[in-house]
């Protein structure tokens, strides 16, 4: 399974947060920066990275509170995308930050 590493330790804005995730997924430049767009891309073949894969997030301890909430929403989105689908994707947040 492909492992995609995402370091969010330098993210201050939501746009930066999406940028590091979308870069790891090798999403197209026109990709939206919201949960609906992320849903569309992880449940279809928009990105150059296709399942199976696991996104391993590091640096979450340095995130501002608002981005911590966004990371939780990403985790929930990935979990929901797996439910009832033959979609082998995961998002893991390392706690060694």
PyMOL CGO cylinders between C-alpha atoms (Angstrom):
from pymol import cmd
from pymol.cgo import CYLINDER

trace = [
    CYLINDER, 0.00, 0.00, 0.00, 1.28, 3.46, -0.88, 0.3, 1, 1, 1, 1, 1, 1,
    CYLINDER, 1.28, 3.46, -0.88, 2.13, 5.67, 2.07, 0.3, 1, 1, 1, 1, 1, 1,
    CYLINDER, 2.13, 5.67, 2.07, 1.69, 9.40, 1.54, 0.3, 1, 1, 1, 1, 1, 1,
    CYLINDER, 1.69, 9.40, 1.54, 3.48, 11.58, 4.09, 0.3, 1, 1, 1, 1, 1, 1,
    CYLINDER, 3.48, 11.58, 4.09, 1.93, 14.91, 4.99, 0.3, 1, 1, 1, 1, 1, 1,
    CYLINDER, 1.93, 14.91, 4.99, 3.70, 17.30, 7.37, 0.3, 1, 1, 1, 1, 1, 1,
    CYLINDER, 3.70, 17.30, 7.37, 1.27, 19.96, 8.61, 0.3, 1, 1, 1, 1, 1, 1,
    CYLINDER, 1.27, 19.96, 8.61, 3.62, 21.51, 11.18, 0.3, 1, 1, 1, 1, 1, 1,
    CYLINDER, 3.62, 21.51, 11.18, 4.15, 24.68, 9.12, 0.3, 1, 1, 1, 1, 1, 1,
    CYLINDER, 4.15, 24.68, 9.12, 0.49, 25.20, 8.22, 0.3, 1, 1, 1, 1, 1, 1,
    CYLINDER, 0.49, 25.20, 8.22, -1.10, 28.37, 9.55, 0.3, 1, 1, 1, 1, 1, 1,
    CYLINDER, -1.10, 28.37, 9.55, -3.99, 28.86, 7.13, 0.3, 1, 1, 1, 1, 1, 1,
    CYLINDER, -3.99, 28.86, 7.13, -6.65, 26.53, 5.76, 0.3, 1, 1, 1, 1, 1, 1,
    CYLINDER, -6.65, 26.53, 5.76, -5.26, 27.10, 2.26, 0.3, 1, 1, 1, 1, 1, 1,
    CYLINDER, -5.26, 27.10, 2.26, -1.80, 25.92, 3.35, 0.3, 1, 1, 1, 1, 1, 1,
    CYLINDER, -1.80, 25.92, 3.35, -3.41, 22.91, 5.03, 0.3, 1, 1, 1, 1, 1, 1,
    CYLINDER, -3.41, 22.91, 5.03, -5.23, 21.91, 1.85, 0.3, 1, 1, 1, 1, 1, 1,
    CYLINDER, -5.23, 21.91, 1.85, -2.10, 22.57, -0.22, 0.3, 1, 1, 1, 1, 1, 1,
    CYLINDER, -2.10, 22.57, -0.22, 0.01, 20.00, 1.64, 0.3, 1, 1, 1, 1, 1, 1,
    CYLINDER, 0.01, 20.00, 1.64, -2.75, 17.38, 1.42, 0.3, 1, 1, 1, 1, 1, 1,
    CYLINDER, -2.75, 17.38, 1.42, -3.51, 18.01, -2.24, 0.3, 1, 1, 1, 1, 1, 1,
    CYLINDER, -3.51, 18.01, -2.24, 0.19, 17.95, -3.13, 0.3, 1, 1, 1, 1, 1, 1,
    CYLINDER, 0.19, 17.95, -3.13, 0.50, 14.50, -1.48, 0.3, 1, 1, 1, 1, 1, 1,
    CYLINDER, 0.50, 14.50, -1.48, -2.54, 13.25, -3.40, 0.3, 1, 1, 1, 1, 1, 1,
    CYLINDER, -2.54, 13.25, -3.40, -1.12, 14.78, -6.58, 0.3, 1, 1, 1, 1, 1, 1,
    CYLINDER, -1.12, 14.78, -6.58, -4.42, 16.53, -7.13, 0.3, 1, 1, 1, 1, 1, 1,
    CYLINDER, -4.42, 16.53, -7.13, -4.94, 18.72, -10.20, 0.3, 1, 1, 1, 1, 1, 1,
    CYLINDER, -4.94, 18.72, -10.20, -4.16, 22.44, -9.86, 0.3, 1, 1, 1, 1, 1, 1,
    CYLINDER, -4.16, 22.44, -9.86, -7.84, 23.34, -10.24, 0.3, 1, 1, 1, 1, 1, 1,
    CYLINDER, -7.84, 23.34, -10.24, -8.84, 21.22, -7.21, 0.3, 1, 1, 1, 1, 1, 1,
    CYLINDER, -8.84, 21.22, -7.21, -11.11, 23.06, -4.76, 0.3, 1, 1, 1, 1, 1, 1,
    CYLINDER, -11.11, 23.06, -4.76, -10.08, 23.72, -1.19, 0.3, 1, 1, 1, 1, 1, 1,
    CYLINDER, -10.08, 23.72, -1.19, -13.09, 22.49, 0.73, 0.3, 1, 1, 1, 1, 1, 1,
    CYLINDER, -13.09, 22.49, 0.73, -14.44, 19.22, 2.09, 0.3, 1, 1, 1, 1, 1, 1,
    CYLINDER, -14.44, 19.22, 2.09, -16.86, 18.69, -0.80, 0.3, 1, 1, 1, 1, 1, 1,
    CYLINDER, -16.86, 18.69, -0.80, -14.04, 18.90, -3.33, 0.3, 1, 1, 1, 1, 1, 1,
    CYLINDER, -14.04, 18.90, -3.33, -11.85, 16.61, -1.23, 0.3, 1, 1, 1, 1, 1, 1,
    CYLINDER, -11.85, 16.61, -1.23, -14.72, 14.09, -1.02, 0.3, 1, 1, 1, 1, 1, 1,
    CYLINDER, -14.72, 14.09, -1.02, -15.08, 14.14, -4.79, 0.3, 1, 1, 1, 1, 1, 1,
    CYLINDER, -15.08, 14.14, -4.79, -11.39, 13.55, -5.34, 0.3, 1, 1, 1, 1, 1, 1,
    CYLINDER, -11.39, 13.55, -5.34, -10.83, 10.75, -2.82, 0.3, 1, 1, 1, 1, 1, 1,
    CYLINDER, -10.83, 10.75, -2.82, -13.93, 8.86, -3.96, 0.3, 1, 1, 1, 1, 1, 1,
    CYLINDER, -13.93, 8.86, -3.96, -13.17, 9.16, -7.68, 0.3, 1, 1, 1, 1, 1, 1,
    CYLINDER, -13.17, 9.16, -7.68, -10.16, 9.13, -9.99, 0.3, 1, 1, 1, 1, 1, 1,
    CYLINDER, -10.16, 9.13, -9.99, -9.43, 12.87, -10.10, 0.3, 1, 1, 1, 1, 1, 1,
    CYLINDER, -9.43, 12.87, -10.10, -6.03, 12.60, -8.38, 0.3, 1, 1, 1, 1, 1, 1,
    CYLINDER, -6.03, 12.60, -8.38, -2.89, 11.01, -9.77, 0.3, 1, 1, 1, 1, 1, 1,
    CYLINDER, -2.89, 11.01, -9.77, -2.62, 8.91, -6.59, 0.3, 1, 1, 1, 1, 1, 1,
    CYLINDER, -2.62, 8.91, -6.59, -5.24, 6.17, -6.59, 0.3, 1, 1, 1, 1, 1, 1,
    CYLINDER, -5.24, 6.17, -6.59, -6.19, 3.68, -3.85, 0.3, 1, 1, 1, 1, 1, 1,
    CYLINDER, -6.19, 3.68, -3.85, -4.97, 1.78, -2.05, 0.3, 1, 1, 1, 1, 1, 1,
    CYLINDER, -4.97, 1.78, -2.05, -3.08, 4.34, 0.02, 0.3, 1, 1, 1, 1, 1, 1,
    CYLINDER, -3.08, 4.34, 0.02, -2.64, 5.63, 3.53, 0.3, 1, 1, 1, 1, 1, 1,
    CYLINDER, -2.64, 5.63, 3.53, -2.04, 9.29, 4.33, 0.3, 1, 1, 1, 1, 1, 1,
    CYLINDER, -2.04, 9.29, 4.33, 0.24, 9.64, 7.36, 0.3, 1, 1, 1, 1, 1, 1,
    CYLINDER, 0.24, 9.64, 7.36, -0.01, 13.07, 8.94, 0.3, 1, 1, 1, 1, 1, 1,
    CYLINDER, -0.01, 13.07, 8.94, 2.79, 14.43, 11.10, 0.3, 1, 1, 1, 1, 1, 1,
    CYLINDER, 2.79, 14.43, 11.10, 3.24, 17.79, 12.81, 0.3, 1, 1, 1, 1, 1, 1,
    CYLINDER, 3.24, 17.79, 12.81, -0.33, 18.06, 14.05, 0.3, 1, 1, 1, 1, 1, 1,
    CYLINDER, -0.33, 18.06, 14.05, 0.81, 19.18, 17.50, 0.3, 1, 1, 1, 1, 1, 1,
    CYLINDER, 0.81, 19.18, 17.50, 1.88, 22.52, 16.00, 0.3, 1, 1, 1, 1, 1, 1,
    CYLINDER, 1.88, 22.52, 16.00, -1.50, 23.25, 14.37, 0.3, 1, 1, 1, 1, 1, 1,
    CYLINDER, -1.50, 23.25, 14.37, -3.58, 26.23, 15.47, 0.3, 1, 1, 1, 1, 1, 1,
    CYLINDER, -3.58, 26.23, 15.47, -6.94, 25.24, 16.99, 0.3, 1, 1, 1, 1, 1, 1,
    CYLINDER, -6.94, 25.24, 16.99, -8.94, 25.95, 13.85, 0.3, 1, 1, 1, 1, 1, 1,
    CYLINDER, -8.94, 25.95, 13.85, -6.72, 23.67, 11.79, 0.3, 1, 1, 1, 1, 1, 1,
    CYLINDER, -6.72, 23.67, 11.79, -6.90, 20.94, 14.43, 0.3, 1, 1, 1, 1, 1, 1,
    CYLINDER, -6.90, 20.94, 14.43, -10.64, 20.96, 13.79, 0.3, 1, 1, 1, 1, 1, 1,
    CYLINDER, -10.64, 20.96, 13.79, -10.04, 20.78, 10.06, 0.3, 1, 1, 1, 1, 1, 1,
    CYLINDER, -10.04, 20.78, 10.06, -7.77, 17.76, 10.52, 0.3, 1, 1, 1, 1, 1, 1,
    CYLINDER, -7.77, 17.76, 10.52, -10.53, 16.04, 12.51, 0.3, 1, 1, 1, 1, 1, 1,
    CYLINDER, -10.53, 16.04, 12.51, -12.97, 16.77, 9.67, 0.3, 1, 1, 1, 1, 1, 1,
    CYLINDER, -12.97, 16.77, 9.67, -10.46, 15.22, 7.22, 0.3, 1, 1, 1, 1, 1, 1,
    CYLINDER, -10.46, 15.22, 7.22, -10.23, 12.09, 9.40, 0.3, 1, 1, 1, 1, 1, 1,
    CYLINDER, -10.23, 12.09, 9.40, -14.01, 11.84, 9.53, 0.3, 1, 1, 1, 1, 1, 1,
    CYLINDER, -14.01, 11.84, 9.53, -14.25, 12.34, 5.75, 0.3, 1, 1, 1, 1, 1, 1,
    CYLINDER, -14.25, 12.34, 5.75, -11.77, 9.54, 5.04, 0.3, 1, 1, 1, 1, 1, 1,
    CYLINDER, -11.77, 9.54, 5.04, -13.60, 7.21, 7.46, 0.3, 1, 1, 1, 1, 1, 1,
    CYLINDER, -13.60, 7.21, 7.46, -16.94, 8.02, 5.84, 0.3, 1, 1, 1, 1, 1, 1,
    CYLINDER, -16.94, 8.02, 5.84, -15.50, 7.46, 2.35, 0.3, 1, 1, 1, 1, 1, 1,
    CYLINDER, -15.50, 7.46, 2.35, -14.51, 3.90, 3.33, 0.3, 1, 1, 1, 1, 1, 1,
    CYLINDER, -14.51, 3.90, 3.33, -17.94, 2.99, 4.67, 0.3, 1, 1, 1, 1, 1, 1,
    CYLINDER, -17.94, 2.99, 4.67, -20.02, 0.98, 2.24, 0.3, 1, 1, 1, 1, 1, 1,
    CYLINDER, -20.02, 0.98, 2.24, -17.43, 1.30, -0.53, 0.3, 1, 1, 1, 1, 1, 1,
    CYLINDER, -17.43, 1.30, -0.53, -14.64, -0.85, -1.82, 0.3, 1, 1, 1, 1, 1, 1,
    CYLINDER, -14.64, -0.85, -1.82, -12.23, 2.01, -1.15, 0.3, 1, 1, 1, 1, 1, 1,
    CYLINDER, -12.23, 2.01, -1.15, -8.93, 1.20, 0.53, 0.3, 1, 1, 1, 1, 1, 1,
    CYLINDER, -8.93, 1.20, 0.53, -7.80, 4.58, 1.86, 0.3, 1, 1, 1, 1, 1, 1,
    CYLINDER, -7.80, 4.58, 1.86, -6.82, 5.66, 5.36, 0.3, 1, 1, 1, 1, 1, 1,
    CYLINDER, -6.82, 5.66, 5.36, -5.69, 8.78, 7.15, 0.3, 1, 1, 1, 1, 1, 1,
    CYLINDER, -5.69, 8.78, 7.15, -3.47, 8.30, 10.20, 0.3, 1, 1, 1, 1, 1, 1,
    CYLINDER, -3.47, 8.30, 10.20, -2.32, 11.10, 12.47, 0.3, 1, 1, 1, 1, 1, 1,
    CYLINDER, -2.32, 11.10, 12.47, 0.94, 10.33, 14.22, 0.3, 1, 1, 1, 1, 1, 1,
    CYLINDER, 0.94, 10.33, 14.22, 0.99, 11.35, 17.87, 0.3, 1, 1, 1, 1, 1, 1,
    CYLINDER, 0.99, 11.35, 17.87, 4.78, 11.75, 18.16, 0.3, 1, 1, 1, 1, 1, 1,
    CYLINDER, 4.78, 11.75, 18.16, 4.55, 15.51, 17.53, 0.3, 1, 1, 1, 1, 1, 1,
]
cmd.load_cgo(trace, "trace")
